[in-house]
Amino acid sequence: MSHPTGTLQDTDIEIGADDPLHDDTSLPLARYGIVDHISHFSGLCVSVLYMVAAGATLWEVVARYVFHAPTQWAFEVVMVLCATSWMISSGYVTLKKRHIGITVFHVLAPDRVRWWLDLFAMLVGIAALFLLLTDASIRAFTAVDHVERTGSAFNSPMPMMLKVLLLLGTILYLTQLTVNLYRHFDSPGWRVAVKTLGAFMAFYFVSTLAAHYGGADSMLGLPQSFFSGIAQALDPSQVLDMRAYDLGTVSFVMVLLLVALMMTGMPLGIVTLIVSVLMAIAFFGPRGLYLVSTNATGLLDHYTLVAIPFFVLMASILERAGIAEDLFDAMSIFAGNLRGGVAVQTVVVAVILAAMSGVMGGEIVMLGLVALPQMLRLGYDRKLTIGLICASGALATLIPPSIIMIVYGLSAEVGIGDLFMAGALPGIMLATFYALFVLLRVNLNPKLAPTAKEVEAMTGTSNKLSRARMNAVLLCILLIGSVMGSIYGGIASVTEAAAVGCFGAIVVAAVRHEMKWPVLQAALLGSMTTVGTIIWLILGAVSFVGIFNLVGGAAFMRSLFLDLGLPAMGVILVMMAILVILGTFMEWIAIVFITVPVFAPVVMTLAPELGLTEEEAKIWFGVLFVMNIQIYFLSPPFGPACFWLKSVAPKDISLQEIFVSVLPFIGLQIIGLVLVMTFPQIALWLPQALGG
């Protein structure tokens, strides 16, 4: 069987990305200015740091298990390396316009309206980043003065470096965004206004630096004293008196503002950041910005997040080395004379790809490029094929290592390894449902799918794999089994297992004779871009949640749920309904950070009534949450999976046909969700068995 490998290689696929086939509207290299070159070059440089960080983590594993001498430096070094890539990638991500936003309404708007929405988004972004910097700069200068250290055995200056990195990353983001704003205008007058704005911001931060080291009473400190006086005079907290309002009103205003800004299509990280900044100033005055910058800095110290770039890098290497095509060909050989065997093998390949990827965007594109043309050419029913590929591709949200689960675990404060174990069985259950559904359909109506002999008769060829490709497939499956097994067995942490997986992916690529610099470079760059978009979104979301909790919003929302007078399962159903509604117009990562800090404590409170411990309740609800998100990924009219498949499907396949095709599989997903909701042990059995 032949594959459209040319199409596959030429497509900008990132199997870990949430937007694998974005419209690349970035500036051509020939039109770069000095800021663009800095953003581009710095992004290329820091992309390599993920491999260095993975190497340091791998050495920690070797030192602990082989030499019985755990390192004292690995954790802090890895955190600084990853934080450097997270923060400094901001310029590259902004230059390439890769920040994640809700673009459903933005895309439908006329060109002129879209121009104004983009202008509004950039102005709001500049305001949010500037206000964040007014406090983050002072914290960074103070940290450098005191050379803040961890106090650990290694005692590195990691706290100081993280604050400096937040400062540098935000400056790069702000500078590139200002340059983008300059380009947005054609009028010379408005371009002069943007230059003036940029000069003012530069002057402000230079004067902040001068005032910090020269003293507020010195000549160097006069400009900063003037700015501080203006800020105090305009302090909205003195006028609004936000504490006089009840928590319900405050919560409603925050959520309404958040949703309204999201609908404009601006980057979600900017949306959450500006709402955080505005509410911090409204409640606490200019000093409230300290809360926002502190929450942002605290995010960079979350070791759990390091697993995200490692898993994405592992997936990118395997994907760009051509393992997905090898897996499909290998499954073809073992499919036998089973009617619908190619469809079943597609489900099996999707499960393996899910264990490689973590986020489904790239997996659906990969299946759409590799499996869809073959199945259609071999005479498989169109609707059955389309629905199967969309549903199978969405398994990456549930089957570990799911990046959605990592973000949920961070937000709900639950163990990532436990979540991974809890998601494995429901994920395999859904995959089994898909395979059985296909087999039932094709056996009831043989015209829907041919057998392997019929396929061979139609094509006149038999499928064979070279020894190198077959070895690569076997090593890939062994690698995935080892990575997940080390997590489930408690041998390595999630982050350590992911780092080992990165180097294992290099070995697999080498066996396939694809370990070339272009492959590794593309994987590193794709990982840097993908993770850069996620981290800056999480940074804004963490800031929002911190402020929302501080003003009492989360406590009010929890009391609202608990006072509904419903039984525990009734409250869970209400939460599921809210997730369904939010899923019609909101990105999954925004849904996680808006709902999970509110929902998770409520579920913990309801745990005794559900017959679970608090920890079990959070894990079980995490699986329900991810399964709900999986349904949203397929659901018309805004299901991202449908749009991703449409982007690589033949032109005669309409979006409406895709929407109709996924409906039976959405039904299977709902059945799976109800089963896990009714029988929590489907999710909890594996964590209990391996944890006990």
C-alpha positions as CSV (number, residue, x, y, z in Angstrom):
1,M,0.0,0.0,0.0
2,S,1.2,3.4,-0.8
3,H,0.9,6.5,1.5
4,P,0.7,10.1,0.7
5,T,4.1,10.6,2.3
6,G,4.8,13.7,0.3
7,T,1.7,15.3,1.7
8,L,2.6,14.1,5.2
9,Q,6.2,15.4,5.1
10,D,5.1,18.8,3.6
11,T,2.4,19.4,6.2
12,D,3.1,21.3,9.3
13,I,2.1,18.6,11.7
14,E,2.9,18.7,15.4
15,I,1.4,15.7,17.0
16,G,1.5,17.3,20.4
17,A,0.0,20.6,19.2
18,D,-3.6,21.7,19.9
19,D,-3.6,23.5,16.5
20,P,-1.6,21.2,14.1
21,L,-2.7,22.8,10.9
22,H,-2.8,26.5,11.8
23,D,-2.9,29.2,9.1
24,D,0.7,30.4,9.1
25,T,0.2,34.1,8.7
26,S,3.6,35.0,10.1
27,L,5.9,37.4,8.5
28,P,8.3,36.3,5.7
29,L,11.9,36.2,6.8
30,A,12.8,38.9,4.2
31,R,10.5,41.4,5.9
32,Y,12.0,40.9,9.4
33,G,13.0,43.9,11.5
34,I,15.6,43.7,14.3
35,V,13.0,42.7,16.9
36,D,11.6,40.0,14.6
37,H,15.2,38.6,14.2
38,I,15.7,38.6,17.9
39,S,12.4,36.8,18.5
40,H,13.1,34.2,15.8
41,F,16.7,33.6,16.8
42,S,16.0,33.4,20.5
43,G,13.2,30.9,19.8
44,L,15.5,28.7,17.8
45,C,18.1,28.8,20.6
46,V,15.9,27.9,23.5
47,S,14.2,25.0,21.6
48,V,17.4,23.1,22.1
49,L,17.1,23.5,25.9
50,Y,14.4,20.8,26.1
51,M,16.8,18.2,24.9
52,V,19.4,19.4,27.4
53,A,16.8,19.3,30.2
54,A,15.8,15.8,29.2
55,G,19.4,14.8,29.3
56,A,19.8,16.2,32.8
57,T,16.7,14.3,33.9
58,L,17.9,11.1,32.3
59,W,21.2,11.4,34.2
60,E,19.3,11.8,37.5
61,V,17.5,8.5,36.7
62,V,20.8,6.8,35.9
63,A,22.6,8.3,38.9
64,R,19.8,7.1,41.2
65,Y,19.3,3.6,39.9
66,V,22.7,2.6,38.5
67,F,25.2,4.5,40.8
68,H,22.8,4.8,43.8
69,A,23.9,8.4,44.1
70,P,21.0,10.8,43.3
71,T,22.0,14.2,42.1
72,Q,21.5,17.4,44.1
73,W,21.4,19.6,41.1
74,A,19.2,18.0,38.5
75,F,15.8,19.3,39.6
76,E,16.9,22.9,39.9
77,V,18.9,22.9,36.6
78,V,16.0,21.3,34.7
79,M,13.5,23.8,36.1
80,V,15.7,26.7,35.0
81,L,16.3,25.2,31.5
82,C,12.6,24.6,30.9
83,A,11.5,28.0,32.4
84,T,14.0,29.6,30.0
85,S,12.5,28.0,27.0
86,W,8.9,28.7,28.3
87,M,9.6,32.4,28.8
88,I,11.9,33.2,25.9
89,S,9.7,31.4,23.4
90,S,7.2,34.2,23.8
91,G,8.8,36.3,21.1
92,Y,8.8,33.5,18.6
93,V,5.2,32.4,19.4
94,T,4.0,36.0,19.1
95,L,5.9,36.6,15.9
96,K,4.4,33.4,14.4
97,K,0.9,34.3,15.8
98,R,0.6,30.9,17.5
99,H,-1.1,32.0,20.7
100,I,-4.3,30.0,21.3
101,G,-7.7,31.9,21.1
102,I,-11.3,31.1,20.5
103,T,-11.5,32.0,16.8
104,V,-15.0,30.7,15.9
105,F,-16.6,34.1,15.8
106,H,-13.4,35.9,14.7
107,V,-13.2,33.8,11.5
108,L,-16.9,34.4,10.7
109,A,-16.5,38.1,11.0
110,P,-16.0,40.4,7.9
111,D,-12.5,41.5,7.2
112,R,-13.0,45.0,8.5
113,V,-14.5,43.7,11.8
114,R,-11.6,41.2,12.1
115,W,-9.1,44.1,11.7
116,W,-10.7,45.9,14.6
117,L,-10.8,42.7,16.7
118,D,-7.1,42.1,16.1
119,L,-6.4,45.8,17.0
120,F,-8.4,45.5,20.2
121,A,-6.6,42.2,21.1
122,M,-3.2,43.7,20.6
123,L,-4.0,46.8,22.6
124,V,-5.4,44.8,25.5
125,G,-2.3,42.5,25.3
126,I,0.0,45.4,25.5
127,A,-1.9,46.9,28.5
128,A,-1.9,43.5,30.3
129,L,1.8,42.8,29.8
130,F,2.8,46.4,30.6
131,L,0.9,46.3,33.9
132,L,2.4,42.8,34.7
133,L,5.9,44.2,34.1
134,T,5.4,47.2,36.4
135,D,5.6,44.8,39.3
136,A,7.5,41.9,37.8
137,S,10.5,44.2,37.1
138,I,10.7,45.4,40.7
139,R,10.6,41.8,42.0
140,A,13.3,40.7,39.5
141,F,15.6,43.6,40.5
142,T,15.1,42.9,44.2
143,A,15.8,39.2,43.6
144,V,19.1,40.0,41.8
145,D,20.1,42.4,44.7
146,H,19.6,39.6,47.3
147,V,20.7,36.7,45.0
148,E,17.7,34.7,46.1
149,R,18.5,31.0,46.5
150,T,16.5,27.8,47.0
151,G,18.0,26.8,50.4
152,S,18.3,23.3,49.1
153,A,21.5,21.1,49.2
154,F,22.4,22.5,45.8
155,N,21.3,26.0,46.9
156,S,21.2,27.4,43.4
157,P,19.9,30.9,42.7
158,M,16.8,29.4,41.0
159,P,14.2,31.8,42.5
160,M,16.2,34.8,41.3
161,M,16.6,33.3,37.8
162,L,12.9,32.5,37.5
163,K,11.9,36.1,38.3
164,V,14.5,37.4,35.9
165,L,13.2,35.0,33.2
166,L,9.6,36.1,33.8
167,L,10.8,39.7,33.3
168,L,12.8,38.9,30.1
169,G,10.0,36.7,28.6
170,T,7.3,39.4,29.3
171,I,9.6,42.1,27.8
172,L,10.1,40.0,24.7
173,Y,6.4,39.3,24.4
174,L,5.5,43.0,24.9
175,T,8.1,44.2,22.4
176,Q,7.1,41.7,19.7
177,L,3.4,42.5,20.2
178,T,4.2,46.2,19.9
179,V,6.0,45.6,16.6
180,N,3.0,43.5,15.4
181,L,0.8,46.5,16.3
182,Y,3.0,48.8,14.3
183,R,2.6,46.5,11.3
184,H,-1.1,46.4,11.8
185,F,-1.4,50.0,10.7
186,D,-0.8,51.4,7.2
187,S,-1.2,55.0,8.2
188,P,2.1,56.8,8.9
189,G,0.4,58.8,11.7
190,W,-0.7,55.8,13.6
191,R,2.6,54.1,13.1
192,V,4.2,57.2,14.7
193,A,1.8,56.8,17.6
194,V,2.8,53.2,18.1
195,K,6.5,54.2,18.1
196,T,5.7,56.9,20.7
197,L,3.9,54.2,22.8
198,G,7.0,52.0,22.5
199,A,9.3,54.8,23.5
200,F,7.2,55.6,26.5
201,M,7.2,52.0,27.8
202,A,11.0,51.8,27.2
203,F,11.5,55.0,29.1
204,Y,9.2,53.8,32.0
205,F,11.2,50.6,32.6
206,V,14.6,52.3,32.2
207,S,13.4,54.9,34.8
208,T,12.2,52.0,37.1
209,L,15.7,50.4,36.9
210,A,17.4,53.8,37.6
211,A,15.1,54.5,40.5
212,H,15.7,51.1,42.0
213,Y,19.5,51.4,42.0
214,G,19.7,55.2,42.3
215,G,17.1,55.7,44.9
216,A,13.6,57.1,44.7
217,D,14.8,60.5,46.0
218,S,17.6,60.9,43.5
219,M,17.5,62.6,40.2
220,L,17.3,59.2,38.5
221,G,14.3,58.4,40.5
222,L,12.2,61.5,39.7
223,P,10.5,60.1,36.7
224,Q,9.5,56.9,38.6
225,S,8.2,59.0,41.5
226,F,6.1,61.0,39.0
227,F,4.6,57.8,37.5
228,S,3.9,56.4,41.0
229,G,2.1,59.6,41.9
230,I,-0.1,59.3,38.9
231,A,-0.8,55.6,39.7
232,Q,-1.8,56.5,43.2
233,A,-4.1,59.3,42.1
234,L,-5.8,57.0,39.6
235,D,-6.1,54.1,42.1
236,P,-9.6,52.6,41.2
237,S,-9.8,50.7,44.5
238,Q,-10.4,54.0,46.3
239,V,-13.4,54.8,44.1
240,L,-15.0,51.4,43.4
241,D,-14.8,49.8,46.9
242,M,-15.2,46.3,45.5
243,R,-15.5,44.7,48.9
244,A,-18.9,46.4,49.3
245,Y,-20.3,44.2,46.6
246,D,-21.5,40.6,47.3
247,L,-19.5,37.7,46.1
248,G,-22.1,36.7,43.6
249,T,-22.0,40.0,41.8
250,V,-18.2,40.0,41.8
251,S,-18.0,36.4,40.5
252,F,-20.6,37.2,37.8
253,V,-18.7,40.3,36.6
254,M,-15.4,38.4,36.5
255,V,-16.8,35.5,34.5
256,L,-18.8,37.7,32.2
257,L,-15.7,39.9,31.4
258,L,-13.7,36.7,30.8
259,V,-16.2,35.2,28.4
260,A,-16.8,38.5,26.6
261,L,-13.1,39.0,25.9
262,M,-12.7,35.4,24.9
263,M,-15.4,35.8,22.2
264,T,-13.3,38.5,20.5
265,G,-10.7,35.9,19.5
266,M,-7.8,37.4,21.4
267,P,-5.2,35.0,22.9
268,L,-6.7,33.2,26.0
269,G,-3.5,33.9,28.0
270,I,-4.0,37.6,27.5
271,V,-7.7,37.4,28.4
272,T,-7.1,35.7,31.7
273,L,-4.1,37.9,32.4
274,I,-6.0,41.2,31.8
275,V,-9.0,40.1,33.9
276,S,-6.5,39.2,36.7
277,V,-4.8,42.5,36.5
278,L,-8.0,44.5,36.4
279,M,-9.5,42.7,39.4
280,A,-6.2,42.9,41.3
281,I,-6.1,46.7,40.8
282,A,-9.8,47.1,41.4
283,F,-9.6,45.3,44.8
284,F,-6.1,46.2,46.1
285,G,-4.9,49.1,44.0
286,P,-1.6,49.2,42.2
287,R,0.0,47.0,44.9
288,G,-2.4,44.2,43.9
289,L,-0.2,43.6,40.8
290,Y,2.2,41.9,43.2
291,L,-0.4,39.1,43.5
292,V,-0.5,38.6,39.8
293,S,3.3,38.5,39.3
294,T,3.8,36.2,42.3
295,N,1.3,33.7,40.8
296,A,3.0,33.9,37.5
297,T,6.4,33.3,39.0
298,G,5.1,30.4,41.1
299,L,4.0,28.7,37.9
300,L,7.6,28.4,36.7
301,D,8.4,26.3,39.8
302,H,5.9,23.5,39.0
303,Y,8.0,20.5,38.2
304,T,4.9,18.6,36.9
305,L,4.8,21.0,33.9
306,V,8.2,19.8,32.8
307,A,6.5,16.5,31.6
308,I,4.6,18.4,29.0
309,P,7.6,19.5,26.8
310,F,9.2,16.1,27.2
311,F,6.1,14.1,26.1
312,V,5.6,16.6,23.2
313,L,9.2,16.2,22.1
314,M,9.0,12.4,22.3
315,A,5.9,12.5,20.1
316,S,7.3,14.9,17.7
317,I,10.5,12.9,17.1
318,L,8.5,9.6,16.6
319,E,6.0,11.4,14.3
320,R,8.6,13.1,12.1
321,A,10.6,9.9,11.8
322,G,7.6,8.3,10.1
323,I,6.6,5.9,12.9
324,A,2.9,6.5,12.4
325,E,3.0,5.2,8.8
326,D,5.1,2.2,9.9
327,L,2.5,1.4,12.6
328,F,-0.3,1.5,10.1
329,D,1.5,-0.8,7.7
330,A,2.5,-3.2,10.5
331,M,-1.1,-3.5,11.6
332,S,-2.2,-4.1,8.0
333,I,0.0,-7.2,8.0
334,F,-1.5,-8.6,11.2
335,A,-5.1,-7.6,10.3
336,G,-5.6,-11.0,8.6
337,N,-8.7,-11.9,6.6
338,L,-11.0,-10.0,9.0
339,R,-13.8,-8.1,7.4
340,G,-13.2,-4.5,8.5
341,G,-9.7,-5.4,9.5
342,V,-8.2,-2.1,8.2
343,A,-10.7,-0.2,10.3
344,V,-9.8,-2.2,13.4
345,Q,-6.1,-1.7,12.8
346,T,-6.8,2.1,12.5
347,V,-8.2,1.9,16.1
348,V,-5.2,0.0,17.3
349,V,-2.8,2.5,15.6
350,A,-4.8,5.4,17.1
351,V,-4.4,3.9,20.6
352,I,-0.6,3.6,20.1
353,L,-0.4,7.1,18.7
354,A,-2.4,8.4,21.7
355,A,0.2,6.8,23.9
356,M,2.8,8.8,21.9
357,S,1.1,12.1,21.6
358,G,-0.8,13.5,24.6
359,V,-3.0,15.9,22.6
360,M,-5.2,14.8,19.8
361,G,-4.8,17.5,17.1
362,G,-1.8,16.0,15.4
363,E,-3.1,12.5,15.8
364,I,-6.3,13.2,13.8
365,V,-4.3,15.0,11.1
366,M,-1.9,12.0,11.0
367,L,-4.8,9.5,10.7
368,G,-6.5,11.7,8.1
369,L,-3.4,11.8,6.0
370,V,-2.4,8.1,6.4
371,A,-5.5,6.1,7.1
372,L,-8.4,8.1,5.4
373,P,-7.1,7.9,1.8
374,Q,-6.4,4.2,2.1
375,M,-9.7,3.2,3.6
376,L,-11.6,5.3,1.0
377,R,-9.6,3.8,-1.8
378,L,-10.2,0.3,-0.5
379,G,-13.9,0.7,-0.6
380,Y,-14.7,1.4,3.0
381,D,-18.0,3.3,3.7
382,R,-17.2,7.1,3.8
383,K,-19.3,7.9,6.9
384,L,-18.0,4.9,8.8
385,T,-14.4,5.8,7.9
386,I,-14.7,9.5,8.7
387,G,-16.4,9.0,12.1
388,L,-13.9,6.3,13.1
389,I,-10.9,8.5,12.4
390,C,-12.3,11.4,14.3
391,A,-13.3,9.3,17.3
392,S,-10.1,7.3,17.4
393,G,-8.0,10.4,17.1
394,A,-9.7,11.9,20.1
395,L,-8.5,9.0,22.3
396,A,-5.3,11.0,22.9
397,T,-7.2,13.1,25.4
398,L,-7.9,10.1,27.6
399,I,-5.1,7.5,27.0
400,P,-1.9,8.5,28.9
401,P,0.3,10.5,28.5
402,S,-2.6,13.0,28.1
403,I,-1.6,16.6,28.4
404,I,-5.1,17.5,29.3
405,M,-4.7,15.2,32.4
406,I,-1.4,16.9,33.3
407,V,-3.1,20.3,33.3
408,Y,-6.1,19.0,35.2
409,G,-3.8,17.4,37.8
410,L,-2.0,20.7,38.2
411,S,-5.3,22.6,38.7
412,A,-7.0,20.0,40.9
413,E,-3.8,19.2,42.9
414,V,-3.9,15.5,42.2
415,G,-1.2,13.0,41.2
416,I,-0.5,12.9,37.5
417,G,0.5,9.2,37.7
418,D,-2.8,8.3,39.3
419,L,-4.7,10.2,36.6
420,F,-2.7,8.4,33.9
421,M,-3.6,5.0,35.4
422,A,-7.2,6.0,35.8
423,G,-7.5,7.1,32.2
424,A,-6.0,4.0,30.7
425,L,-8.9,1.5,31.1
426,P,-11.7,3.9,30.1
427,G,-9.6,4.9,27.0
428,I,-9.1,1.2,26.0
429,M,-12.8,0.6,26.7
430,L,-13.8,3.4,24.3
431,A,-11.4,2.0,21.7
432,T,-13.0,-1.4,22.1
433,F,-16.4,0.1,21.6
434,Y,-15.3,1.7,18.4
435,A,-13.8,-1.5,17.0
436,L,-16.8,-3.6,18.0
437,F,-19.2,-1.1,16.5
438,V,-17.3,-1.2,13.2
439,L,-17.2,-5.0,13.2
440,L,-20.9,-5.2,13.9
441,R,-21.8,-2.7,11.2
442,V,-19.6,-4.4,8.5
443,N,-20.8,-7.9,9.3
444,L,-24.4,-6.8,9.2
445,N,-23.7,-5.0,5.9
446,P,-20.6,-6.5,4.2
447,K,-20.7,-3.8,1.5
448,L,-19.4,-1.3,4.1
449,A,-15.9,-2.9,4.2
450,P,-13.8,-5.4,2.2
451,T,-11.6,-8.3,3.6
452,A,-7.8,-8.4,3.3
453,K,-8.1,-10.8,0.3
454,E,-10.5,-8.5,-1.4
455,V,-8.1,-5.6,-0.8
456,E,-5.2,-7.5,-2.2
457,A,-7.3,-8.4,-5.3
458,M,-8.3,-4.8,-5.8
459,T,-4.8,-3.4,-5.5
460,G,-2.8,-6.2,-6.9
461,T,-0.2,-5.7,-4.2
462,S,0.6,-7.1,-0.8
463,N,2.0,-4.9,2.0
464,K,5.4,-5.6,3.4
465,L,7.7,-3.8,5.9
466,S,11.5,-3.7,5.7
467,R,13.4,-5.1,8.7
468,A,14.4,-1.6,9.8
469,R,10.8,-0.4,9.7
470,M,9.5,-3.5,11.6
471,N,12.2,-3.1,14.2
472,A,11.3,0.5,14.6
473,V,7.6,-0.4,15.2
474,L,8.5,-3.0,17.8
475,L,10.9,-0.6,19.5
476,C,8.3,2.1,19.5
477,I,5.7,-0.1,21.2
478,L,8.4,-1.3,23.7
479,L,9.3,2.3,24.4
480,I,5.7,3.4,25.1
481,G,5.2,0.3,27.3
482,S,8.4,1.1,29.2
483,V,7.5,4.7,29.7
484,M,4.0,4.0,30.9
485,G,5.1,0.9,32.9
486,S,7.8,2.9,34.8
487,I,5.1,5.4,35.8
488,Y,2.5,2.7,36.7
489,G,5.1,0.7,38.6
490,G,6.4,3.7,40.6
491,I,9.9,3.3,39.2
492,A,10.1,6.8,37.8
493,S,8.1,10.0,38.1
494,V,6.0,11.2,35.2
495,T,8.6,13.8,34.3
496,E,11.5,11.3,34.5
497,A,9.7,8.7,32.4
498,A,9.0,11.4,29.8
499,A,12.7,12.3,29.6
500,V,13.7,8.7,29.1
501,G,11.0,8.6,26.4
502,C,12.7,11.5,24.5
503,F,16.0,9.6,24.2
504,G,14.1,6.3,23.5
505,A,12.4,8.1,20.6
506,I,15.8,9.1,19.2
507,V,16.9,5.5,19.3
508,V,13.7,4.4,17.5
509,A,14.3,7.1,14.8
510,A,17.9,6.0,14.4
511,V,16.8,2.3,13.9
512,R,14.5,3.6,11.2
513,H,17.4,5.5,9.6
514,E,15.6,8.8,10.2
515,M,17.7,10.3,13.0
516,K,18.8,13.3,11.0
517,W,19.4,16.9,12.1
518,P,16.3,18.2,10.1
519,V,14.1,15.7,11.9
520,L,15.5,16.6,15.4
521,Q,15.5,20.3,14.6
522,A,11.8,20.3,13.4
523,A,10.8,18.2,16.5
524,L,12.6,20.7,18.9
525,L,11.1,23.7,17.2
526,G,7.6,22.3,17.0
527,S,7.9,21.3,20.7
528,M,9.1,24.8,21.7
529,T,6.2,26.5,19.8
530,T,3.5,24.1,21.1
531,V,4.6,24.2,24.7
532,G,5.2,28.0,24.5
533,T,1.5,28.5,23.6
534,I,0.3,26.3,26.4
535,I,2.6,27.8,29.1
536,W,1.6,31.4,28.4
537,L,-2.0,30.4,28.5
538,I,-1.5,28.5,31.8
539,L,0.3,31.5,33.2
540,G,-2.6,33.8,32.6
541,A,-5.1,31.2,33.8
542,V,-3.1,30.6,37.1
543,S,-3.1,34.4,37.7
544,F,-6.8,34.5,37.1
545,V,-7.6,31.6,39.4
546,G,-5.4,33.1,42.2
547,I,-7.2,36.4,42.1
548,F,-10.6,34.7,41.8
549,N,-9.9,32.6,44.9
550,L,-8.5,35.5,46.8
551,V,-11.6,37.7,46.4
552,G,-13.8,34.7,47.4
553,G,-15.2,33.8,44.0
554,A,-14.3,30.1,44.2
555,A,-15.8,29.8,47.7
556,F,-19.0,31.4,46.5
557,M,-19.3,29.1,43.5
558,R,-18.7,26.0,45.7
559,S,-21.4,27.1,48.1
560,L,-23.7,27.7,45.1
561,F,-23.3,24.0,44.0
562,L,-23.6,22.6,47.5
563,D,-26.8,24.6,48.2
564,L,-28.6,23.3,45.1
565,G,-30.3,20.7,47.3
566,L,-29.4,17.9,44.8
567,P,-27.9,14.5,45.7
568,A,-24.2,14.0,45.0
569,M,-24.7,12.5,41.5
570,G,-27.2,15.3,40.7
571,V,-24.5,17.8,41.4
572,I,-22.0,15.9,39.2
573,L,-24.6,15.9,36.4
574,V,-25.0,19.7,36.7
575,M,-21.2,20.0,36.4
576,M,-21.2,17.8,33.3
577,A,-23.9,20.0,31.8
578,I,-21.9,23.1,32.4
579,L,-18.9,21.5,30.8
580,V,-21.0,20.6,27.7
581,I,-22.2,24.2,27.4
582,L,-18.7,25.7,27.9
583,G,-17.3,23.2,25.4
584,T,-19.5,24.7,22.6
585,F,-17.4,27.9,22.5
586,M,-14.4,27.6,24.7
587,E,-10.9,26.0,24.4
588,W,-10.3,23.0,26.7
589,I,-7.5,24.6,28.6
590,A,-9.6,27.6,29.5
591,I,-12.4,25.3,30.6
592,V,-9.9,23.4,32.9
593,F,-8.7,26.5,34.7
594,I,-12.1,28.2,35.0
595,T,-14.0,25.1,36.3
596,V,-11.7,22.7,37.9
597,P,-10.6,25.0,40.9
598,V,-14.3,25.3,41.6
599,F,-15.5,21.8,40.8
600,A,-12.7,19.7,42.4
601,P,-13.3,21.0,46.0
602,V,-17.0,20.4,45.6
603,V,-16.4,16.8,44.4
604,M,-14.1,16.3,47.4
605,T,-16.9,17.5,49.7
606,L,-19.3,15.1,48.1
607,A,-16.9,12.1,48.2
608,P,-18.4,10.4,51.3
609,E,-21.9,10.5,49.7
610,L,-20.3,9.0,46.6
611,G,-18.7,6.3,48.6
612,L,-15.2,7.4,47.7
613,T,-12.3,9.0,49.5
614,E,-11.5,12.6,48.6
615,E,-8.5,11.6,46.5
616,E,-10.4,8.9,44.7
617,A,-13.2,11.4,44.0
618,K,-10.8,13.9,42.4
619,I,-9.3,11.2,40.2
620,W,-12.7,9.8,39.2
621,F,-14.0,13.3,38.4
622,G,-10.8,14.0,36.4
623,V,-11.6,11.0,34.1
624,L,-15.2,12.2,33.7
625,F,-13.9,15.7,33.0
626,V,-11.5,14.5,30.3
627,M,-14.2,12.2,28.7
628,N,-16.5,15.2,28.6
629,I,-13.8,17.2,26.9
630,Q,-13.4,14.4,24.4
631,I,-17.1,14.5,23.5
632,Y,-16.7,18.3,23.0
633,F,-13.8,17.7,20.6
634,L,-16.2,15.8,18.3
635,S,-19.5,17.6,18.8
636,P,-21.0,19.8,16.0
637,P,-21.0,22.7,15.3
638,F,-17.7,23.7,16.7
639,G,-16.0,20.3,17.3
640,P,-12.2,20.9,16.6
641,A,-11.7,17.3,15.5
642,C,-14.1,17.8,12.6
643,F,-12.3,20.9,11.4
644,W,-8.9,19.3,11.7
645,L,-10.0,16.3,9.7
646,K,-11.6,18.6,7.1
647,S,-8.3,20.4,6.7
648,V,-6.6,17.2,5.3
649,A,-9.6,15.3,3.9
650,P,-10.4,15.2,0.1
651,K,-12.3,18.2,-1.1
652,D,-15.4,16.2,-1.9
653,I,-15.8,15.5,1.9
654,S,-17.9,18.3,3.3
655,L,-17.9,19.5,6.9
656,Q,-21.6,18.6,7.1
657,E,-20.8,15.0,6.1
658,I,-18.1,14.9,8.9
659,F,-20.6,16.2,11.4
660,V,-23.1,13.5,10.5
661,S,-20.4,10.8,10.5
662,V,-19.3,11.4,14.1
663,L,-22.8,11.2,15.6
664,P,-22.8,7.4,16.2
665,F,-19.3,7.7,17.8
666,I,-20.5,10.6,20.1
667,G,-23.2,8.2,21.2
668,L,-20.6,5.6,22.1
669,Q,-18.6,8.3,24.0
670,I,-21.7,9.2,26.0
671,I,-22.3,5.5,26.8
672,G,-18.7,5.3,28.0
673,L,-19.1,8.5,30.1
674,V,-22.3,7.1,31.7
675,L,-20.6,3.8,32.5
676,V,-17.7,5.5,34.2
677,M,-20.0,7.8,36.1
678,T,-22.2,4.9,37.2
679,F,-19.3,2.5,38.0
680,P,-16.4,4.6,39.3
681,Q,-14.2,1.4,39.6
682,I,-13.7,1.4,35.8
683,A,-11.5,4.4,36.4
684,L,-10.3,3.6,39.9
685,W,-9.5,0.0,39.6
686,L,-6.0,0.3,38.1
687,P,-4.8,3.1,40.4
688,Q,-6.0,1.1,43.4
689,A,-4.5,-2.2,42.1
690,L,-1.1,-0.7,41.3
691,G,-1.1,1.8,44.2
692,G,-2.0,-0.7,46.8
